[in-house]
Amino acid sequence: MCGYLKHANIKPIRSKASKWFVDESEYKEATYPTYCSGGFYTTRVDTVIKLYERSKTVPYLRIEDVWVTGILRRLINMTEDMLIPPRKGMVIDKNGKIAS
């Protein structure tokens, strides 16, 4: 469950001037997988264990929201529809607009 926002179809920021800059050598795909952002997300303990075990085999991405709730989530076969936004249907798209 996302405590703040659920993002979909967000492109990595490639401008070196940005604090969220991610080089193509760190992340090659054109968009991030759907992910939760913000200061809080929650899940079951068994899911945390799966995420932790998988994290040992995947290069770290310093945008940790993307890494944990996007990349690692996908690698443990947890589908994006299992990411529950804070309010039913609240998803923020690449333009910062609420999409349903």
MOKA-V950945 format. One record per residue. N is the residue number from 1. SS is DSSP state (H for helix, E for strand, C for the rest). Layout:
N,SS  N,SS
This chain:
1,C  2,E  3,C  4,C  5,E  6,E  7,E  8,C  9,C  10,C  11,C  12,C  13,E  14,C  15,C  16,C  17,C  18,C  19,C  20,C  21,E  22,C  23,C  24,C  25,C  26,C  27,C  28,C  29,C  30,C  31,C  32,C  33,C  34,C  35,E  36,E  37,E  38,C  39,C  40,C  41,E  42,C  43,C  44,C  45,H  46,H  47,H  48,H  49,H  50,H  51,H  52,H  53,H  54,H  55,H  56,C  57,C  58,C  59,C  60,C  61,C  62,C  63,C  64,H  65,H  66,H  67,H  68,H  69,H  70,H  71,H  72,H  73,H  74,H  75,H  76,C  77,C  78,C  79,C  80,H  81,H  82,H  83,C  84,C  85,C  86,C  87,C  88,C  89,C  90,C  91,E  92,E  93,C  94,C  95,C  96,C  97,C  98,E  99,E  100,C
